[in-house]
Amino acid sequence: MKLRRSRQAKRGRIEIIPMIDVMFFLLATFMLASLTLQHLNAVQVNLPQGAAEPMRKKTPVTLTVTPDSRLFLDKTPVTLDSLAPTLKTLLNPADPSVIVAADNAAPNGVIVQAMIKAREAGAKHFLIAVRSGN
């Protein structure tokens, strides 16, 4: 005589469809998060407020002017005398653009002198960095 078990042991199953749903949700989340990241290779300063279209090109060299008139190319400190030779090595010949990220309290004379030195180094276009007005 063969005895039956009153309960059959059920084997656990791994459901693949919910796991795929979670993976697509994570993928979409990381894609949206990466789109919102903006990378300026500059020292943190208090930018003036303004409205401008987002940049569509590769990030050019950033010229930063702090409130105490210090100058930075990307994150490298420079002086007015060393700005042109240093910028000449950093400029992209295909797109000789420079982002000017000047603090709201930076002296205008220093900003203009820095832009003149950048023009001597070969910069053709200047893009002024501003805070979003939202």
C-alpha positions as CSV (number, residue, x, y, z in Angstrom):
1,M,0.0,0.0,0.0
2,K,1.2,3.4,-1.0
3,L,0.7,6.3,1.4
4,R,0.3,9.7,0.0
5,R,1.6,12.8,1.8
6,S,-1.1,15.0,3.0
7,R,0.7,18.0,1.6
8,Q,2.9,18.2,-1.3
9,A,6.0,20.3,-0.9
10,K,5.9,23.2,-3.3
11,R,9.0,24.2,-5.0
12,G,9.8,27.9,-4.9
13,R,9.9,29.8,-8.2
14,I,11.7,32.9,-9.1
15,E,9.5,35.2,-11.1
16,I,11.5,36.9,-13.8
17,I,8.9,39.5,-14.9
18,P,8.8,41.6,-11.7
19,M,12.6,41.5,-11.7
20,I,12.6,42.9,-15.2
21,D,10.2,45.6,-14.2
22,V,12.5,46.7,-11.3
23,M,15.5,46.7,-13.6
24,F,13.8,48.9,-16.2
25,F,12.6,51.3,-13.4
26,L,16.2,51.5,-12.1
27,L,17.5,52.1,-15.6
28,A,15.0,54.9,-16.3
29,T,15.8,56.5,-12.9
30,F,19.6,56.5,-13.5
31,M,19.1,57.9,-17.0
32,L,17.0,60.8,-15.8
33,A,19.3,61.5,-12.9
34,S,22.3,61.6,-15.2
35,L,20.5,64.0,-17.6
36,T,20.0,66.5,-14.8
37,L,23.7,66.6,-13.8
38,Q,25.6,69.7,-15.0
39,H,29.3,69.8,-14.8
40,L,31.2,73.1,-14.8
41,N,34.9,72.7,-14.3
42,A,35.1,75.8,-12.2
43,V,35.6,77.1,-8.6
44,Q,32.2,77.7,-6.8
45,V,31.2,81.4,-7.0
46,N,28.0,83.3,-6.6
47,L,26.8,83.8,-10.2
48,P,24.5,86.6,-11.3
49,Q,21.0,85.6,-12.2
50,G,19.9,85.5,-15.8
51,A,18.1,83.5,-18.5
52,A,20.0,81.6,-21.1
53,E,19.6,78.5,-23.2
54,P,21.5,75.4,-22.0
55,M,24.8,74.7,-23.7
56,R,24.7,72.0,-26.4
57,K,28.4,71.8,-27.0
58,K,31.2,70.1,-25.1
59,T,32.2,72.2,-22.1
60,P,34.9,74.7,-23.1
61,V,37.5,76.1,-20.7
62,T,36.1,77.9,-17.7
63,L,37.6,81.2,-16.6
64,T,36.5,82.0,-13.0
65,V,36.8,85.3,-11.3
66,T,36.3,85.3,-7.5
67,P,35.1,88.3,-5.4
68,D,38.6,88.9,-4.3
69,S,39.9,89.2,-7.9
70,R,41.6,85.8,-8.0
71,L,41.6,84.0,-11.4
72,F,41.2,80.3,-12.2
73,L,41.3,78.4,-15.5
74,D,39.1,75.4,-14.9
75,K,40.3,74.8,-11.3
76,T,43.9,76.0,-11.8
77,P,44.8,79.3,-10.2
78,V,46.4,81.8,-12.6
79,T,47.5,85.5,-12.6
80,L,46.7,88.0,-15.4
81,D,50.3,87.5,-16.6
82,S,50.1,83.7,-16.8
83,L,46.5,83.6,-18.1
84,A,47.3,83.8,-21.8
85,P,50.1,81.2,-22.0
86,T,48.1,78.7,-19.8
87,L,44.9,79.3,-21.7
88,K,46.7,78.8,-25.0
89,T,47.5,75.2,-24.0
90,L,43.9,74.4,-22.8
91,L,41.9,75.9,-25.7
92,N,40.4,73.5,-28.2
93,P,41.4,74.7,-31.7
94,A,38.1,73.5,-33.2
95,D,36.0,75.5,-30.7
96,P,38.0,78.3,-29.0
97,S,35.3,79.2,-26.5
98,V,35.7,80.3,-22.9
99,I,33.0,80.2,-20.2
100,V,33.4,83.3,-18.0
101,A,32.1,82.5,-14.5
102,A,32.5,85.7,-12.6
103,D,31.2,86.2,-9.1
104,N,28.5,88.9,-8.7
105,A,30.8,90.9,-6.5
106,A,33.9,90.6,-8.7
107,P,35.4,93.9,-10.0
108,N,34.4,94.5,-13.6
109,G,37.9,95.8,-14.4
110,V,39.5,92.5,-13.5
111,I,36.9,90.6,-15.5
112,V,37.5,92.7,-18.6
113,Q,41.3,92.5,-18.3
114,A,41.0,88.7,-18.0
115,M,38.8,88.5,-21.1
116,I,41.3,90.7,-23.0
117,K,44.1,88.3,-22.0
118,A,41.9,85.3,-23.1
119,R,41.3,87.0,-26.5
120,E,45.1,87.3,-26.8
121,A,45.5,83.6,-26.1
122,G,43.1,82.8,-29.0
123,A,39.6,82.7,-27.5
124,K,37.0,83.6,-30.1
125,H,33.7,83.3,-28.1
126,F,32.9,84.1,-24.5
127,L,30.0,82.4,-22.8
128,I,28.8,84.1,-19.6
129,A,27.7,81.7,-16.8
130,V,24.6,82.7,-14.9
131,R,22.3,81.1,-12.3
132,S,19.0,79.9,-13.6
133,G,16.2,82.4,-12.9
134,N,13.7,79.7,-11.7
